[in-house]
Amino acid sequence: MRGPIARALDAGPCTFLLVGMGITNRAVAGALLRHGHVVLAVDDKVNEELREAAAALDFELHAAPHESMLESLVEQADFVCPAPGLPEHHAAFALARDKDRPLVGEFDLAAAWDGRPIAAITGTNGKTTVVELAIAALQGSGINAVAAGNTDVPLVCAIDDPAIDVFVVEASSFRLARASEFRVAVATWLNFAPDHLDIHADLESYEQAKAGIFAMAGRDGVIVANANDPVVMGHVPESANVVTFGGASADWYLDGGDLVGPGGGFTSTDRLWRSLPHDIEDALAVAATTVPLGATPSAVAEACESFPGLAHRVSPVGEIDGVMYFDDSKATTPHATIAALRGFDKAVLIAGGRNKGIDLASMLDARQHVHAVVAIGDAAEEITSVFSPTHEVVVAYDMQQAVAAARRLAAGRVAVLLSPGCASFDWYRNYGDRGDDFARIVREYDEGCVR
C-alpha cells in the first residue's frame, strides 16, 4: 500500500522546500523537477557553483534566509526536505513541525518512484566496505547490482537505470531519520557506537535513527543483525524474519578459521583480503545480507577473497626504520579506532582532529594495544587527557610533526597507526585528504627525502 507521501506525489505537482544543497539535495532537486514538481531551495552558504546549478535546473534558490523568510518558504511548501547532514537544531526542523509540513528525504522519494529490491546497510562503521563487497557478491552471482545512497550516486539518481536488478544502499543515520515510507528487501545493521552527536540532537536520537532500518523491512523483508552487538539485537522485532551474523550461535559465524553459514563453510580467514576481527565480521555480514537476495556462498567467498580493500582503512602506506605505517584516516569515531587497534599487538597511535561530540575516553578499551600516542588537531587536549595517565603522549601541531613524533616513539619496534577517532575538518577538507597527507609524509621519509 502506498503511503501519504507517495499518494501526494501521484496526485499532482507538489512544492518541496530543500534545505541545504549538497550532492544529495542537488540530485533530489533534479529528480523532483523531472517528475513535474516545484522546488524551492535554501542554503546557508551559497557559492557561485550552486547559483549556476540552480540556474541550470531553474529552481528558486535563497541564500541564508532570515527566520521569517524561512518560515514563509516552509508555509509555501507541501514537504520539507532537509539535506542529510543538516543539524537537527536547524530552524527548518522546528518550523516544519510548527507548520505541519512533513519531512521527506531521498529514500522516500525513490521508494515512491521505483519498486525494485533494495538491500539497505547501516552501522556506525563498516558500511562502505560491506556495500562494496555485497555489490561484488551479487554481481558474481549474475545479479546486476549497484551501490547508492550515502555514496557518489544518490538513490534518486541510481533508479534512473532500468537495467539494475538490486540496489545496495549505504544508509546513513541522517537518511534513515528522514524516511517513513522507504521499504527494503533486506535491512542490515552492522554495529552501533556513539557518532554524529554534532548533527543529531543526542545519542538517543542517533540510535533511534539507526534502529528505524528494521521497520523498513516490513513483514516480508529480511532483518540482518549483528549477534555480537547488544544495541543492535535489542532493536530486533520479535516477529521478524531475522538472519544473524557474528556470534557463535549466529546463522553466519566463525568456526576456528572457517567462515560458516547454514550451508556450511564458504571461506577461511587465511583467504580473506585481510583478517582483522572487524574484517571477519564484515565478511559474515556480506553473506548474511546477499544470500537472501540470491547470491551464492561461492560468489560471496570470491568477493571477500579478491577484494582489494578501500583506501584509508588500515592501509599500509610505507616503512620507516623497519616500522610499517598504516593509514586508517576513515576512523572518525573511537569505535573505529578501537577496531583498528585490536588488529595490532602494539602500535603508536596518532589520534585527534575535530571531535563530533563523542566521549573519546572509550578509546581506552584498546589501551593494551597502544604503545604511545601522538595527539593532533582540535581534540589534542582531549586525547592527551585520556591517555596521559597511562601512556606517553606527544602533541603535534601538523601532520609533519605527527609523523616525526611517531617515528621517535616507535623507535624501530612497533607499528605506527593513524586512526584519529575524530573528523578531519580542523586541518583538512575530508578524511581522504588527511590520509593522503599522512601517506605523502611517510613516503618522503621512506624515500630518504626527510631524515
Buried (B, 14 or more C-beta within 10 A) or exposed (E): EEBEBBEBBEEEEBBBBBBBBEBBBBBBBBBBBEBEBBBBBBBEEBEEEBEEBBEEBEBEBBEEBEEEEBBEBBEBBBBBBBBBBBBBEBBBBBBBEEEEBBBBBBBBBBBBBBEEBBBBBBBBBBBBBBBBBBBBBBBBBEBEBBBBBBBEBBBBBBBEEEEBBBBBBBBBBBBBBBBBBBBBBBBBBBBBBBBBBBBBEEBEBBBBBBBBBBBBBEEEBBBBBBBBBEBBBEBBEEEBBBBBBBBEEBBBBBEEEBBBBEEEBBBBBEBBBBBBBBBBBBBBBBBBBBBBBBBBBEBBBBBBBEBEBEBBBBBEBBBBEEBBBBBBBBBBBBBBBBBBBBBBEBBBBBBBBBBBBBEBEBBBBBBEBBBBBBBBBBBBEBBBBBBEEEBEBBBBEEBBBBBBBBBEBBEEEBBBBBBBBBBBBBBBEBBBBBBBBBBBBBBBBBEEEBE
